[in-house]
Each structure stands twice: as structure tokens, then as C-alpha cells.
Amino acid sequence: MDLDLKNRTYLITGGTDGLGLALASTLIREGASVAVCGRDDDRLGAAQQQLGSNALCFKADVTRETDVDGFIDATLERFGQLDGAVNNAGRSAGSPVASSNDQVWRDDYELKVIAALHVCRRVLPELEKTNGAIINVLAIMARSPQANSTPTTASRAAGLALTKALANEVGPKGIRVNAILIGLIESGQWARRAREANVSDQDFYTMIASSQTIPLGRVGKSQEFADLAAFLLSPRASYITGVGISIDGGMSPVI
């Protein structure tokens, strides 16, 4: 299927490795231009080399408004338009509520909710011009939080509410807003944990898959996430908005 992505431009936060980089690579193969941001110089350089001349790799901390504004401004200056934005920056943080730290909650909310909110506000005028789309990358536990899973699950639940509310607000302007709720998917975070544990990525993925109840019996591939996200960003998904789609191998206990 031709996704009709040629000559379109997409912006991805947290796009220098893992899920974000897989999506950026897919969009470029489909003929789009892509801007990604990250904080690590080495990963930025590696991403630029992998993505090539149709990509802008920009150093930015999404919890800093000035960095986000600079990233979006640089994207528009380089490519002249914006057809979609993906809020993908994040990290996992989980602990018991009773022993949790207020600052950890604040930091998590700033990273996963306020940063995404700021990106959305900034890109809406551009997306109105192109009938563009927003994707918020969340987690399946936004719908089914477990013990010791906050503040991440609370922040992700807020992201799901933001997705639905914003979709209702901007739908009349031709802008679509959806969420992807991931289960256990190959990512930069997991790869770094594998290195810390001194095991191969594949052995690590096999180990964590065996510790969970996943009907399909394996960890998802980053390309599987990228294929879904590319479709949701494309005109082929023009009647899909305000939904959260799980990609988890059947792991979520709710539909």
C-alpha cells in the first residue's frame, strides 16, 4: 500500500534511537522528510548518518520550552511545512505510591505530559494548513495500571485523556490526534538495560518476554510499531482520530 507520504514532513521527539528512530527511518523510506530531536550527541550523530540528508537531527531537551520551540522553528525553516508530530520522548519510572518521591512525579509529568502538550500547542497552526496528524506514544498500562507502576502509568493515563480531548477540539479543523499504547517493544531503553545486564539484546528480550503473559509469546519489534505509526500519520488513516491503539501482542488485559 502506498501511504502517500512523499513530500510530507514529520517531527518526532525522542527520535534518535529505538521506536522513534525506527519510525523516522520508515517515513524516509516512504519519501517523507523527518525532524527528530534528542539529548545525546552520539545518538544524534548516529541517527543523522543513518537517516541521511532528508532528516534534521536537532539537540533538544523536551522539558525545556526554549529547546522545543527551537526544534520546531528549525524544522519549519528547513522543510517549510509540517504534516505530523509524534510525541515519543519518555522513560519508564515505577515505584510504590507510599514510598514515592514528589519530585519524581513532577519530573515524570513534565516529561510525558507538559512536554507533549507544548509540542501540540506549537504545531497545531501548521497542521491545520496540511490536515496533519499527532500521535502520542503511551503505554498499555495507561488503561490497566498495576502495583508499583506510578508515576509512569499516571502520566500515561493523562496522555490518553489529552489525546481524546485534543482530538475533539481540533477535529473540525481537519487535524487528527491518536495514541499508540505500547506493550513490550524493542527500544533503546531495553537495549541499554541489556548492556547493563551484560547480555545480548535478543537474550534480554527472550528473558523479559518469558516473565510476562504475552499471547504472541515474544517482544514486539520496533519496525512493527513504526509501521502502525506511519499508517496513522498518513492520509490512509484519514477517518481515524481520538483513539488509543494498543500494540502489545495481546498483553493488555483490557480491549
C-alpha positions as CSV (number, residue, x, y, z in Angstrom):
1,M,0.0,0.0,0.0
2,D,1.3,3.5,-0.9
3,L,0.9,5.6,2.2
4,D,1.1,8.8,0.2
5,L,3.9,10.2,2.4
6,K,6.1,11.7,-0.3
7,N,7.0,15.3,0.1
8,R,5.5,15.4,3.6
9,T,7.3,16.4,6.7
10,Y,7.1,14.8,10.2
11,L,8.5,15.7,13.6
12,I,9.4,13.1,16.2
13,T,10.6,13.8,19.8
14,G,12.9,11.2,21.2
15,G,13.7,10.1,17.7
16,T,17.4,9.3,17.8
17,D,17.1,5.6,18.7
18,G,14.6,2.8,19.4
19,L,11.0,3.4,18.4
20,G,11.5,7.0,17.3
21,L,14.4,6.1,15.0
22,A,12.6,3.1,13.5
23,L,9.6,5.4,12.7
24,A,11.9,8.1,11.2
25,S,13.6,5.5,9.0
26,T,10.3,4.2,7.8
27,L,9.0,7.6,7.0
28,I,12.1,8.5,5.0
29,R,11.9,5.2,3.0
30,E,8.3,6.3,2.2
31,G,9.6,9.5,0.7
32,A,9.0,11.9,3.6
33,S,11.3,14.3,5.3
34,V,11.8,14.0,9.1
35,A,13.0,16.0,12.0
36,V,14.0,14.2,15.2
37,C,15.3,15.5,18.5
38,G,17.3,14.0,21.4
39,R,19.7,15.0,24.1
40,D,22.7,12.6,23.4
41,D,25.3,13.9,20.9
42,D,26.5,10.4,20.0
43,R,23.0,9.2,19.3
44,L,22.2,12.4,17.3
45,G,25.2,11.8,15.1
46,A,24.5,8.2,14.5
47,A,20.8,9.0,13.7
48,Q,21.9,11.7,11.2
49,Q,24.2,9.2,9.5
50,Q,21.5,6.5,9.3
51,L,18.7,8.8,8.2
52,G,20.6,10.9,5.6
53,S,20.0,14.3,4.1
54,N,16.2,14.2,4.3
55,A,16.5,14.3,8.1
56,L,17.1,17.1,10.6
57,C,18.6,15.8,13.9
58,F,18.3,18.5,16.5
59,K,19.7,18.6,20.1
60,A,16.8,19.4,22.4
61,D,15.5,18.6,25.9
62,V,11.8,18.4,25.6
63,T,11.3,19.6,29.2
64,R,12.7,23.0,28.2
65,E,10.2,25.1,26.3
66,T,13.0,27.1,24.6
67,D,14.5,23.8,23.3
68,V,11.1,22.6,21.9
69,D,10.5,26.0,20.3
70,G,13.9,25.9,18.7
71,F,13.4,22.4,17.4
72,I,10.0,23.3,15.8
73,D,11.3,26.5,14.4
74,A,14.3,24.8,12.9
75,T,12.0,22.1,11.3
76,L,9.8,24.7,9.7
77,E,12.8,26.7,8.5
78,R,14.4,23.6,6.9
79,F,11.4,22.0,5.4
80,G,8.8,24.8,5.1
81,Q,5.8,22.7,6.3
82,L,4.7,20.2,8.9
83,D,2.3,17.3,8.2
84,G,2.5,15.4,11.5
85,A,4.1,15.3,15.0
86,V,4.9,12.4,17.3
87,N,5.4,12.8,21.0
88,N,7.7,9.9,21.7
89,A,10.1,11.2,24.3
90,G,9.9,9.4,27.6
91,R,11.3,6.9,30.0
92,S,9.9,4.3,32.5
93,A,9.6,5.2,36.2
94,G,7.8,3.0,38.6
95,S,7.6,2.7,42.4
96,P,5.1,2.1,45.2
97,V,2.9,5.2,45.8
98,A,3.5,5.1,49.6
99,S,7.3,5.4,49.2
100,S,7.4,7.6,46.1
101,N,9.0,11.0,45.8
102,D,7.1,14.1,44.8
103,Q,9.9,15.4,42.6
104,V,10.0,12.2,40.6
105,W,6.3,12.6,40.0
106,R,6.8,16.2,38.9
107,D,9.7,15.3,36.6
108,D,7.7,12.5,35.0
109,Y,4.7,14.7,34.4
110,E,6.9,17.4,32.9
111,L,8.5,14.9,30.5
112,K,5.4,12.9,29.5
113,V,2.5,15.4,29.7
114,I,3.7,19.0,29.7
115,A,6.3,18.5,27.0
116,A,3.8,16.8,24.8
117,L,1.2,19.5,25.5
118,H,3.7,22.2,24.5
119,V,4.6,20.4,21.2
120,C,0.9,20.1,20.4
121,R,0.2,23.7,21.0
122,R,3.0,24.8,18.8
123,V,2.3,22.6,15.9
124,L,-1.5,23.0,15.6
125,P,-1.4,26.1,13.4
126,E,0.9,24.3,10.9
127,L,-1.1,21.0,11.0
128,E,-4.3,23.0,10.2
129,K,-2.7,24.0,6.9
130,T,-1.9,20.4,5.9
131,N,-4.7,18.4,7.6
132,G,-2.0,16.9,9.6
133,A,-1.9,14.4,12.5
134,I,-0.5,14.0,16.0
135,I,0.5,10.7,17.7
136,N,1.1,10.5,21.4
137,V,3.2,7.4,22.2
138,L,1.9,6.0,25.5
139,A,1.8,2.6,27.3
140,I,-0.8,-0.1,27.7
141,M,-0.7,0.4,31.5
142,A,-2.3,3.8,30.9
143,R,-5.5,1.7,30.8
144,S,-4.6,-1.0,33.3
145,P,-2.1,0.3,35.9
146,Q,-0.5,-2.3,38.1
147,A,1.1,-2.0,41.5
148,N,4.4,-0.2,41.7
149,S,3.8,1.3,38.2
150,T,3.5,5.0,39.1
151,P,4.2,7.8,38.2
152,T,4.6,6.4,34.6
153,T,1.1,4.9,34.5
154,A,-0.5,8.1,35.9
155,S,1.3,10.3,33.4
156,R,0.4,7.9,30.5
157,A,-3.3,8.0,31.6
158,A,-3.1,11.8,31.5
159,G,-1.7,11.5,28.0
160,L,-4.6,9.3,26.9
161,A,-7.1,11.9,28.2
162,L,-5.1,14.7,26.5
163,T,-5.3,12.7,23.2
164,K,-9.1,12.4,23.4
165,A,-9.8,15.9,24.5
166,L,-7.5,17.4,21.8
167,A,-8.9,15.2,19.1
168,N,-12.4,16.6,19.9
169,E,-11.1,20.1,19.8
170,V,-9.2,20.1,16.6
171,G,-11.2,17.5,14.5
172,P,-13.3,20.3,13.0
173,K,-10.0,21.9,11.8
174,G,-9.1,18.7,9.9
175,I,-6.4,17.6,12.4
176,R,-6.3,14.0,13.7
177,V,-5.0,13.1,17.2
178,N,-4.4,9.5,18.2
179,A,-2.3,7.5,20.7
180,I,-0.3,4.3,20.4
181,L,-0.2,2.3,23.6
182,I,2.9,0.0,23.5
183,G,3.5,-3.1,25.4
184,L,6.9,-4.8,25.5
185,I,8.6,-3.5,22.3
186,E,12.2,-3.4,21.3
187,S,13.6,0.1,22.2
188,G,16.7,2.0,23.1
189,Q,15.8,1.8,26.8
190,W,15.6,-2.0,26.7
191,A,18.8,-2.2,24.7
192,R,20.7,-0.1,27.3
193,R,19.3,-2.3,30.1
194,A,20.6,-5.4,28.3
195,R,24.1,-3.8,28.1
196,E,23.9,-3.0,31.8
197,A,23.0,-6.7,32.5
198,N,25.9,-7.8,30.2
199,V,23.6,-9.9,28.0
200,S,22.7,-9.7,24.3
201,D,19.7,-7.8,23.2
202,Q,18.0,-11.0,22.0
203,D,18.7,-12.9,25.2
204,F,17.3,-9.9,27.2
205,Y,14.2,-9.7,25.1
206,T,13.6,-13.5,25.5
207,M,14.1,-13.2,29.2
208,I,11.6,-10.4,29.7
209,A,9.1,-12.0,27.3
210,S,9.1,-15.2,29.4
211,S,8.4,-13.2,32.6
212,Q,5.2,-11.7,31.1
213,T,1.9,-13.1,29.8
214,I,2.1,-12.3,26.1
215,P,-0.3,-14.4,24.0
216,L,2.0,-14.0,20.9
217,G,4.9,-15.1,23.1
218,R,7.5,-12.5,22.2
219,V,8.6,-8.9,22.5
220,G,7.4,-6.7,19.7
221,K,9.7,-5.4,17.0
222,S,10.4,-1.6,16.7
223,Q,9.5,-1.9,13.0
224,E,6.0,-3.2,13.9
225,F,5.5,-0.1,15.9
226,A,6.9,2.1,13.1
227,D,4.5,0.5,10.5
228,L,1.5,1.3,12.7
229,A,2.6,4.8,13.4
230,A,3.4,5.6,9.7
231,F,-0.1,4.4,8.8
232,L,-1.7,6.6,11.5
233,L,0.3,9.6,10.2
234,S,-0.7,9.0,6.6
235,P,-3.8,10.1,4.7
236,R,-4.8,6.4,4.6
237,A,-5.9,6.9,8.2
238,S,-7.9,10.0,7.4
239,Y,-11.0,8.8,9.3
240,I,-9.2,7.7,12.5
241,T,-8.9,10.1,15.4
242,G,-9.4,10.2,19.1
243,V,-8.4,6.6,19.7
244,G,-5.7,4.7,21.6
245,I,-4.4,1.7,19.7
246,S,-2.6,-1.0,21.6
247,I,0.4,-2.8,20.1
248,D,1.3,-5.4,22.7
249,G,1.0,-8.9,21.3
250,G,-2.2,-9.3,23.3
251,M,-0.6,-8.5,26.6
252,S,-3.1,-5.9,27.8
253,P,-5.9,-7.3,30.0
254,V,-8.4,-4.8,28.5
255,I,-9.6,-4.1,25.0
